[in-house]
């Protein structure tokens, strides 16, 4: 259904959250908020080439559904789960997207004249929480998102802290267990290789293959991806395997964040 976009047309921005399992695009008006949104599955196996096409494809869909053209959009803002340079538009590495050393800004600008902005996805979340959420009155805060991977966004003295080379907050790649499970970044025993949803699904799968009974065994047998909702339902039904593995992940998350707080002495940690 097309949205009514007669007022403040030049104020529109397209925000795109490029996750490890899904890509979400929204048309946003500075006055009225989200007007149109589209969600699709992320295809990560094709790397850099099709990534740009996917971004432009969903951008075009949002504009088409809203009934607007490029001239009505002030900017496209990309949230990327990985190390990014917001000044140059270059992605250093985004393991869960199978992308490395790519200037997404330059490549996307080949399709459009709309200005392209790029930032780490959890940094954007941290900025949103700081300016519009529970972090309004907080000066020192860490925002942590647990999903396909684990990312962090740091607010110090009221401002976003990106670090000397824009990689501050990459807590998912802190090595917690040397010689532990292989992470998408190439290291072993990273935080996200132990406690992300991906790690939880991996460990549940391993237990089922070893003969443990689980409510999720049917999905695995049918090769249906195990998503957060399925894990949540299994927890509610007290599935033994799921409860054990999620509890292990939760303990790892708690210990790791406690150690981070010992170093940084934060006012608030937001977990999402």
C-alpha positions in Angstrom: 0.0 0.0 0.0 1.4 3.4 -1.0 1.9 6.0 1.7 0.7 9.5 1.6 3.9 11.5 1.1 2.6 14.9 0.0 4.2 16.9 2.8 7.9 17.6 3.3 8.9 15.4 0.3 12.5 16.7 0.4 12.9 15.5 4.0 12.9 11.8 3.2 15.8 9.5 4.0 16.2 5.8 3.2 17.7 3.8 6.0 19.0 0.3 5.3 19.9 -2.2 8.0 22.1 -4.9 6.3 22.0 -7.8 8.7 23.5 -11.3 8.5 20.1 -12.9 7.9 17.9 -10.1 6.7 18.0 -6.7 5.0 15.5 -4.1 6.2 14.9 -0.9 4.3 12.7 2.0 5.5 11.6 5.3 4.1 11.8 7.9 6.9 10.5 11.4 7.2 12.1 13.7 9.7 8.7 14.8 10.9 6.5 11.7 10.7 9.0 8.8 11.2 8.8 5.5 9.2 6.5 5.7 6.2 7.3 2.6 4.3 9.4 -0.5 5.1 10.5 -3.7 3.3 12.3 -6.8 4.7 14.1 -9.5 2.7 16.4 -12.4 3.4 20.2 -11.6 3.1 22.1 -13.6 0.6 25.7 -13.6 1.8 27.4 -16.3 -0.4 27.9 -14.1 -3.4 30.1 -11.5 -1.7 30.7 -8.0 -2.9 29.2 -8.1 -6.4 25.6 -9.0 -5.7 25.6 -7.1 -2.4 25.5 -3.8 -4.2 22.8 -4.9 -6.5 20.7 -6.1 -3.5 21.1 -2.8 -1.8 20.0 -0.8 -4.9 17.2 -3.3 -5.5 15.6 -2.8 -2.1 16.2 0.9 -2.3 14.3 1.1 -5.6 11.5 -1.1 -4.1 11.0 1.3 -1.2 10.8 4.3 -3.5 8.4 2.5 -5.8 6.1 1.3 -3.0 6.0 4.9 -1.6 5.3 6.4 -5.0 8.4 8.7 -4.9 11.5 9.3 -7.0 15.1 9.9 -6.3 14.7 13.6 -6.2 12.5 13.2 -3.1 15.3 11.4 -1.1 18.0 13.4 0.7 20.2 10.5 1.6 20.6 6.7 1.8 22.0 5.6 5.1 23.5 2.1 5.4 24.0 0.2 8.7 26.7 -2.4 8.2 27.6 -5.2 10.7 31.4 -4.8 10.5 34.2 -2.4 10.5 33.5 0.6 8.3 35.0 4.0 7.6 32.2 6.5 7.6 34.4 9.2 6.0 35.4 7.1 2.9 32.5 4.7 2.7 34.7 1.7 2.9 33.9 -1.6 4.6 37.0 -3.1 6.1 35.5 -6.5 7.0 32.0 -7.7 7.5 32.3 -11.5 8.2 28.6 -12.2 8.4 28.1 -10.6 5.0 31.1 -12.3 3.4 32.5 -8.9 2.5 36.1 -7.5 2.9 37.8 -4.3 1.7 34.9 -2.8 -0.3 34.0 0.8 -0.9 30.2 0.5 -0.8 29.7 4.2 -1.1 31.5 4.5 -4.4 29.8 1.4 -5.8 26.3 2.3 -4.8 26.8 5.9 -6.2 27.2 4.3 -9.6 23.5 3.5 -9.5 22.2 6.8 -8.0 23.0 10.5 -7.4 21.4 10.3 -3.9 24.2 10.9 -1.2 25.2 7.6 0.5 26.2 7.5 4.2 27.6 4.5 5.9 28.1 3.5 9.5 28.4 0.5 11.7 24.9 -0.9 12.5 25.3 -0.9 16.3 26.9 2.5 16.3 23.7 3.8 14.6 21.6 1.9 17.2 23.7 3.5 20.0 23.1 7.0 18.5 19.4 6.3 18.3 19.3 5.2 21.9 21.3 8.2 23.0 19.2 10.8 21.3 15.7 9.2 21.3 15.7 6.3 23.8 16.7 5.4 27.4 20.2 6.8 27.0 19.2 10.5 26.7 20.7 11.4 30.0 23.6 8.9 29.9 27.1 10.1 29.1 28.9 6.7 29.1 27.1 3.7 27.6 27.7 0.5 25.7 25.0 -0.8 23.3 25.3 -4.5 22.5 23.3 -6.4 19.9 23.3 -10.2 19.8 22.1 -11.8 16.6 23.9 -13.4 13.7 27.0 -12.0 15.3 27.6 -9.7 18.3 28.3 -6.0 17.9 28.8 -3.0 20.2 28.4 0.7 20.0 30.2 3.0 22.5 29.0 6.4 23.7 31.7 8.2 25.7 31.1 11.7 27.3 27.9 11.9 25.3 29.4 11.3 21.9 30.0 8.3 19.6 33.4 6.7 20.2 34.8 5.1 17.0 38.4 4.8 17.9 41.6 5.7 15.9 40.7 3.5 12.9 36.9 3.4 13.3 36.9 -0.1 14.9 35.9 0.7 18.5 33.1 -1.4 19.8 33.9 -4.6 17.8 33.4 -6.7 21.0 32.2 -9.7 19.0 35.8 -10.4 18.0 37.3 -10.3 21.4 38.9 -13.7 21.9 37.3 -15.3 24.9 38.3 -18.9 24.4 41.6 -19.5 22.6 41.3 -22.6 20.4 37.6 -22.3 20.6 35.1 -22.5 17.7 36.2 -20.8 14.4 34.7 -17.3 13.9 33.8 -15.8 10.5 36.6 -13.4 10.9 39.2 -16.2 10.9 40.1 -16.2 14.6 39.1 -18.9 17.0 37.1 -18.5 20.2 35.7 -15.0 19.5 32.8 -13.7 21.7 30.3 -14.1 18.8 31.6 -17.6 18.0 30.6 -18.6 21.5 27.4 -16.6 22.3 25.6 -15.3 19.2 22.5 -16.8 17.8 24.6 -18.4 15.1 26.7 -20.1 17.9 23.6 -21.2 19.7 22.1 -22.8 16.6 25.5 -24.5 15.8 25.6 -26.0 19.3 22.0 -27.1 19.3 22.6 -28.8 15.9 25.7 -30.5 17.3 23.7 -31.9 20.3 20.9 -33.2 18.1 23.4 -34.9 15.8 24.8 -36.6 18.9 21.3 -38.0 19.6 20.0 -35.5 22.2 16.2 -35.0 22.0 15.1 -31.5 21.2 11.9 -29.8 19.9 14.1 -28.2 17.3 15.2 -31.6 15.8 12.3 -31.5 13.3 13.4 -28.2 11.9 17.0 -29.4 11.5 15.8 -32.7 9.9 13.8 -30.6 7.4 16.7 -28.2 6.9 14.6 -25.3 8.0 16.7 -22.4 9.3 16.4 -22.0 13.1 15.5 -18.4 13.8 15.1 -16.5 17.0 11.4 -17.2 17.3 11.9 -20.9 17.1 14.6 -20.7 19.9 12.3 -18.5 22.0 9.4 -21.0 21.6 11.7 -23.9 22.6 12.8 -22.0 25.7 9.2 -21.3 26.7 8.5 -25.1 26.4 11.6 -25.8 28.5 13.4 -27.8 25.8 16.3 -29.2 27.7 18.9 -28.9 24.9 17.9 -25.3 24.1 17.7 -24.2 27.7 21.2 -25.6 28.4 22.9 -24.0 25.4 21.1 -20.6 25.7 22.0 -20.5 29.4 25.7 -21.1 28.5 25.6 -18.3 25.9 23.9 -16.0 28.5 26.6 -16.7 31.1 29.3 -16.0 28.5 27.6 -12.7 27.6 27.2 -11.7 31.2 30.8 -12.5 32.1 32.2 -10.7 29.1 30.1 -7.6 29.6 31.1 -7.5 33.3 34.8 -7.6 32.2 34.2 -4.8 29.7 32.5 -2.7 32.4 35.4 -3.3 34.8 37.6 -1.6 32.1 35.3 1.2 31.1 33.2 1.9 34.2 30.0 2.6 32.2 26.8 4.2 33.4 24.7 1.8 31.3 24.8 -1.3 29.1 21.9 -1.8 26.7 21.5 -5.4 25.5 19.4 -6.1 22.4 
